Amino acid sequence: MQLPIRIDLKSPHTLQAQIVGGFHDLIRGGRLRPGSEVPSSRELSEQLHVSRNTVVEAYELLIEEGYLCTQPAVGTFVAERMPDDAFAVGTPQPLGRTPSHHRVVNLPLPYTGRGPPGLHAPDRRALPYDFALGRTDPRSFPERTWRRLILDCLGGAAARMSEYIDPAGLPELRQLITNLLGPARGMVVSAEQVIIVAGCQQGLNLAAHLFLGTGARVAMEAPCYRGAAFLFESYGGKLLPVPVDKLGMDLGRLPEPPVKLVYVTPSHQFPTGVTLSLDRRIALLEWAAKVGAYILEVDYDADFRYEDSPLPSLQALDRYGCVIYMSSFSASIGPGLRLGYMVVPRDLIGAANTIKALTDNGLPWLEQATLAAFIRDGSLANHLRRIRHTYRGRRDALIAALHRHFGKVEISSAECGEHLV
């Protein structure tokens, strides 16, 4: 550990006094907290280019004052209980600055938005029965398999951990995802079109970065996922709500052009749960091509369909190259994994990869490698079969309980996903 203590050889104060004063400032200012370990006398003498005896004498004085304490054969630490004079000093000012209320008042404020999406809520962990959306059952997580695959990936991982990987994601994982999308969503795409993101929220951020600026018009389902709406607003987008009925987004209420982006959740609309009909999917694609808008298709829980066959995704029906498809493993494996993916049209590959590289230079290698192994050896398919069966049973139990306790109730959007209305 190196401490921000400076020695001035031209100072009238002794070297020992300067070291003691430096510790006083760090401790009183809260930068060295009670219980923090401090460098050994040898380490600090090498850092400050002074004799070790000088540092030892300064430490002895600080211990005598009550600022430091030692634990034999362990080290030297900031005392847990401070001497009374440690609290007599006000909040220190930055070096070379004087307080200026006028300057502070006129500092430009950052954009704070209307609020966060509201997905993180640690207090809910205390609830015996949690009906909040977007949370998987911890008991469904394949812990034993995941632990085994992580250990397998760690074998020989030194070379991969010591270099940057492709910001678009691990090539093998991207290829495996394309293999999944063919039979599951009817999509024929290349690995180059797939970008690994930290969940759908980062994918939304990338799309907003690509298309939105001040005044850019965005057609949004109404109601919609507020994490998307707040994000688009933060880029200066102008939100244009489009009502949702029993067949999904009401295309007769689409706004007049120009429109830069259309946000839609066609498989299981959030939060109403309705499915966008096939006729409307085709009509939406034709409208977008006509007005020059891109469609942002978010397939957040498409892995859970309990009745009938799923409709093809908008991306699978797209003949104009105007759909950006997005999904994640938050619903199927767990939101704490923070891994998802977006599929971009071919003419956006270069721009999307550039924005991704500027954003984070790539996600952690180990999680991507583990997920690739989880897909490759068939564990994901087995996991989905198991939890799909479990969730269907819980859905049926919920519907039966609603009828039993509330009589004749109207239930919709129960054929897929993780919530119903």
C-alpha positions in Angstrom: 0.0 0.0 0.0 1.2 3.5 -0.9 0.0 6.5 1.1 -0.4 10.0 -0.3 2.2 11.5 2.1 4.8 13.9 0.7 8.1 15.0 2.1 9.3 18.6 1.6 13.1 18.8 2.1 12.8 22.6 2.2 10.2 22.5 5.0 11.3 23.9 8.4 9.6 20.8 10.0 11.6 17.6 10.6 11.0 14.6 8.4 9.5 12.8 11.4 7.0 15.6 12.0 6.0 15.7 8.3 5.2 12.0 8.4 3.2 12.3 11.7 1.4 15.3 10.2 0.6 13.4 7.0 -1.0 10.6 9.1 -3.0 13.1 11.1 -4.5 14.5 7.9 -5.3 11.1 6.5 -6.9 9.8 9.6 -8.8 13.0 10.6 -10.0 13.4 7.0 -11.5 9.9 7.0 -9.2 8.7 4.2 -7.6 6.2 6.6 -10.4 4.5 8.5 -10.2 2.8 11.9 -8.8 -0.7 11.6 -7.1 0.0 8.3 -3.6 -1.5 7.9 -0.8 0.9 7.2 2.5 0.2 5.4 5.4 -1.4 7.3 8.2 0.9 8.3 10.4 -0.6 5.6 7.7 0.0 2.8 7.0 3.6 3.8 10.7 4.4 4.1 11.3 3.1 0.6 8.3 5.1 -0.7 9.4 8.4 0.9 13.1 7.9 0.4 13.9 8.4 4.1 15.7 6.2 6.6 13.7 3.4 8.2 14.6 4.8 11.7 12.8 8.0 10.8 9.6 6.1 10.0 9.9 3.9 13.1 10.2 7.0 15.3 7.1 8.6 13.6 5.1 5.4 14.1 6.1 5.2 17.8 4.9 8.8 18.3 1.6 8.0 16.5 1.1 4.9 18.7 1.8 7.0 21.8 -0.8 9.6 20.6 -3.3 6.8 20.1 -3.7 7.1 16.3 -2.0 3.8 15.5 -1.6 0.4 17.2 0.4 -2.7 16.5 -0.4 -6.4 16.4 2.8 -8.4 16.9 3.7 -10.5 13.9 0.7 -9.1 12.0 1.2 -5.4 11.3 0.5 -1.8 12.2 -3.1 -0.5 12.0 -5.2 2.7 12.5 -6.6 2.5 16.1 -10.3 1.5 16.4 -10.8 4.3 18.9 -9.5 7.7 18.1 -8.0 10.2 20.5 -10.3 13.2 21.3 -8.3 15.7 19.2 -9.0 13.6 16.1 -12.6 14.9 16.0 -11.7 18.6 16.5 -10.9 19.2 12.9 -13.5 20.2 10.3 -13.8 18.6 6.9 -10.6 19.3 5.0 -10.7 21.3 1.8 -9.0 20.1 -1.4 -5.5 21.4 -1.8 -5.3 24.8 -3.5 -9.0 25.4 -3.3 -11.1 27.8 -1.3 -14.8 27.4 -0.7 -16.9 29.1 -3.4 -20.7 28.7 -3.0 -21.2 30.7 -6.2 -19.1 28.3 -8.2 -20.8 25.2 -6.8 -24.3 26.6 -7.5 -23.3 27.2 -11.1 -21.9 23.8 -11.8 -23.9 22.0 -14.5 -26.0 19.1 -13.1 -25.8 15.7 -14.7 -28.9 14.0 -16.1 -30.6 12.1 -13.3 -33.7 10.8 -15.2 -37.1 9.9 -13.7 -35.6 7.1 -11.7 -33.9 3.7 -12.0 -35.8 0.6 -13.5 -36.4 -0.6 -10.0 -35.1 -4.2 -10.5 -32.6 -4.1 -7.5 -34.5 -4.4 -4.2 -32.4 -6.1 -1.5 -35.1 -5.7 1.1 -37.3 -8.2 -0.7 -35.0 -11.1 0.3 -36.6 -11.1 3.7 -40.1 -11.8 2.3 -41.3 -15.4 2.8 -43.3 -15.2 -0.5 -42.1 -12.8 -3.1 -44.4 -12.0 -6.1 -42.0 -9.4 -7.6 -41.4 -9.7 -11.3 -38.1 -10.7 -12.9 -36.7 -12.9 -10.1 -35.9 -16.6 -10.6 -36.2 -19.2 -7.9 -32.7 -19.6 -6.3 -33.5 -23.3 -5.9 -33.7 -23.6 -9.7 -30.1 -22.5 -10.3 -28.0 -25.4 -11.5 -25.3 -24.8 -8.9 -23.5 -28.2 -9.0 -23.2 -28.1 -12.8 -22.2 -24.5 -12.9 -19.5 -25.1 -10.3 -18.1 -28.0 -12.2 -17.9 -26.0 -15.5 -16.2 -23.0 -13.8 -13.5 -25.3 -12.5 -13.1 -26.9 -15.9 -12.8 -23.5 -17.5 -10.2 -22.3 -15.0 -7.8 -25.1 -16.1 -5.4 -23.4 -18.4 -7.2 -20.0 -18.1 -4.1 -18.0 -17.3 -3.6 -17.0 -21.0 -7.2 -16.0 -21.5 -7.3 -14.0 -18.2 -4.2 -12.0 -19.1 -5.5 -10.6 -22.4 -8.4 -8.6 -23.7 -11.0 -10.6 -25.6 -13.3 -9.5 -28.5 -15.6 -6.7 -27.1 -18.4 -8.3 -29.1 -18.0 -11.5 -27.0 -16.4 -14.9 -26.9 -16.6 -16.2 -30.5 -17.6 -19.7 -29.4 -20.5 -18.4 -27.3 -21.8 -16.2 -30.1 -21.8 -19.2 -32.5 -23.6 -21.4 -29.9 -26.3 -18.7 -29.5 -26.9 -18.6 -33.3 -27.3 -22.4 -33.2 -30.0 -21.9 -30.5 -31.9 -19.2 -32.3 -32.5 -21.3 -35.4 -34.9 -23.9 -34.0 -36.1 -21.8 -31.0 -36.9 -18.5 -32.8 -36.7 -19.3 -36.5 -33.7 -17.0 -37.0 -30.9 -17.6 -39.5 -28.0 -15.3 -38.4 -24.2 -15.4 -38.3 -22.0 -15.2 -35.3 -20.8 -11.8 -36.5 -24.3 -10.4 -35.9 -24.3 -11.5 -32.3 -23.0 -9.1 -29.6 -22.7 -10.3 -26.0 -24.0 -7.7 -23.5 -24.4 -7.4 -19.8 -28.2 -8.2 -19.8 -30.9 -6.5 -21.9 -30.3 -3.2 -20.1 -26.8 -2.8 -21.7 -28.2 -3.9 -25.0 -30.8 -1.1 -24.8 -28.0 1.3 -23.9 -26.1 0.3 -27.0 -29.1 0.7 -29.2 -29.9 4.1 -27.7 -26.2 5.1 -28.2 -26.5 4.1 -31.9 -29.7 5.9 -32.7 -30.8 8.5 -30.2 -30.0 12.1 -29.5 -31.9 15.2 -28.4 -35.3 15.1 -29.9 -35.0 11.7 -31.6 -38.5 10.2 -31.7 -39.1 6.7 -30.2 -42.3 4.8 -30.5 -42.9 2.8 -27.3 -45.5 0.3 -26.2 -47.9 1.8 -23.6 -47.6 0.5 -21.0 -44.0 -0.5 -21.2 -40.8 -1.4 -19.3 -39.8 1.8 -17.6 -36.1 0.9 -17.6 -36.2 1.3 -21.4 -38.3 4.5 -21.3 -36.1 6.2 -18.7 -33.0 5.2 -20.6 -34.2 6.6 -23.9 -35.2 9.8 -22.2 -31.6 10.1 -20.8 -30.3 10.2 -24.4 -32.7 13.0 -25.2 -35.3 10.8 -26.9 -38.9 11.9 -27.3 -41.2 9.1 -26.3 -44.3 8.4 -28.4 -46.6 6.0 -26.6 -48.5 3.5 -28.7 -51.4 1.7 -26.9 -51.5 -2.1 -26.5 -54.6 -4.2 -26.9 -55.3 -8.0 -26.9 -53.3 -8.5 -30.1 -50.3 -6.4 -29.0 -49.2 -3.0 -30.1 -52.1 -1.2 -31.9 -50.5 -0.3 -35.3 -53.4 2.0 -36.1 -52.0 4.3 -33.4 -48.4 4.4 -34.7 -47.1 8.0 -34.8 -46.4 10.0 -38.0 -42.8 9.9 -39.2 -40.1 10.7 -38.6 -39.5 7.9 -36.1 -36.0 6.7 -35.3 -36.7 3.6 -33.2 -39.7 1.3 -32.2 -39.5 -0.5 -28.9 -41.6 -3.7 -28.8 -41.8 -6.9 -26.7 -43.8 -9.1 -29.1 -43.5 -12.6 -27.6 -44.8 -11.6 -24.2 -45.6 -7.9 -23.9 -44.3 -6.3 -20.7 -46.3 -5.8 -18.6 -49.6 -6.9 -20.1 -48.3 -10.2 -21.3 -50.2 -10.2 -24.7 -48.6 -11.7 -27.8 -48.2 -9.5 -31.0 -50.2 -11.3 -33.7 -48.5 -12.5 -36.9 -50.5 -10.1 -39.1 -49.4 -7.2 -36.9 -45.7 -8.4 -37.0 -45.7 -8.3 -40.7 -47.5 -5.0 -40.9 -45.0 -3.5 -38.3 -42.1 -4.6 -40.4 -43.6 -3.0 -43.5 -44.3 0.2 -41.7 -40.8 0.5 -40.3 -39.2 -0.1 -43.7 -41.5 2.5 -45.2 -40.7 5.3 -42.7 -37.0 4.3 -42.2 -37.3 3.2 -38.5 -35.4 0.4 -36.7 -37.3 -2.0 -34.5 -35.9 -3.0 -31.2 -37.3 -6.4 -30.4 -36.9 -7.5 -26.8 -37.5 -11.2 -26.2 -36.9 -11.2 -22.4 -38.6 -14.5 -21.4 -39.3 -16.3 -24.7 -37.9 -19.6 -23.3 -41.1 -20.2 -21.4 -44.0 -21.2 -23.6 -46.4 -23.7 -22.2 -49.1 -24.0 -24.9 -49.1 -24.0 -28.7 -46.1 -23.2 -30.9 -44.4 -19.8 -30.6 -44.7 -17.3 -33.5 -41.5 -16.5 -35.4 -39.7 -13.5 -34.1 -39.8 -10.2 -35.8 -36.1 -10.7 -36.7 -37.0 -14.0 -38.4 -39.6 -12.3 -40.5 -37.5 -9.3 -41.3 -36.7 -8.9 -45.0 -35.6 -5.2 -44.7 -32.7 -5.4 -42.3 -34.5 -3.2 -39.7 -34.8 -5.4 -36.6 -32.4 -5.5 -33.7 -33.2 -8.6 -31.6 -32.4 -8.7 -27.9 -32.6 -11.4 -25.2 -30.7 -12.6 -22.1 -30.2 -15.5 -19.8 -31.6 -13.6 -16.8 -35.0 -15.4 -16.9 -33.6 -18.9 -17.8 -30.5 -19.1 -15.5 -30.6 -16.0 -13.3 -30.4 -12.2 -13.5 -27.2 -12.2 -11.4 -25.3 -13.8 -14.3 -25.7 -10.5 -16.3 -25.2 -12.1 -19.7 -27.4 -11.4 -22.7 -27.1 -10.9 -26.4 -28.3 -8.7 -29.2 -28.5 -9.6 -32.9 -27.9 -6.6 -35.2 -28.6 -6.3 -39.0 -25.4 -6.8 -41.1 -25.1 -3.1 -41.9 -24.9 -2.2 -38.2 -22.2 -4.7 -37.3 -19.3 -2.3 -37.5 -21.0 0.6 -35.7 -22.4 -1.7 -33.0 -19.0 -3.3 -32.3 -17.4 0.1 -32.1 -19.8 1.4 -29.6 -19.5 -1.9 -27.6 -15.7 -1.5 -27.5 -15.9 2.1 -26.4 -18.4 1.1 -23.6 -16.6 -1.7 -21.9 -13.9 -3.4 -24.0 -15.6 -6.7 -23.5 -17.3 -8.6 -20.6 -15.5 -11.0 -18.2 -14.1 -14.1 -20.0 -14.8 -16.7 -17.3 -18.6 -16.2 -17.2 -18.8 -16.3 -21.0 -16.6 -19.4 -21.2 -18.7 -21.1 -18.5 -22.0 -20.3 -20.3 -20.6 -21.6 -23.6 -19.7 -24.9 -21.9 -23.2 -25.0 -20.3 -24.8 -24.7 -23.7 -22.3 -26.9 -25.5 -22.7 -30.0 -23.3 -26.5 -29.9 -23.3 -26.9 -28.6 -19.8 -28.9 -25.5 -20.8 -31.4 -27.6 -22.8 -31.8 -30.0 -19.8 -32.1 -27.0 -17.4 -34.8 -25.4 -19.6 -36.9 -28.6 -19.8 -36.7 -28.9 -16.0 -37.7 -25.4 -15.1 -40.3 -25.1 -17.8 -42.0 -28.1 -16.3 -41.7 -26.6 -12.8 -42.9 -23.1 -13.8 -45.9 -24.6 -15.7 -46.9 -26.5 -12.6 -46.6 -23.3 -10.5 -48.7 -21.4 -13.1 -51.4 -24.0 -12.9 -51.4 -23.9 -9.1 -51.7 -20.1 -9.2 -54.6 -20.2 -11.6 -56.4 -22.8 -9.6 -55.9 -20.8 -6.4 -57.2 -17.6 -8.1 -60.4 -19.4 -9.1 -60.8 -21.2 -5.8 -60.4 -18.0 -3.7 -61.9 -15.3 -6.0 -64.4 -17.2 -8.1 -64.8 -16.5 -11.8 -61.8 -14.4 -12.7 -60.6 -13.4 -16.2 -57.0 -14.5 -16.7 -54.9 -13.6 -19.8 -51.3 -14.0 -21.0 -50.8 -17.2 -19.1 -49.7 -19.3 -22.1 -46.1 -18.1 -21.9 -43.5 -16.2 -19.8 -43.2 -15.8 -16.0 -46.2 -13.6 -15.2 -49.9 -13.4 -16.0 -52.7 -10.8 -15.8 
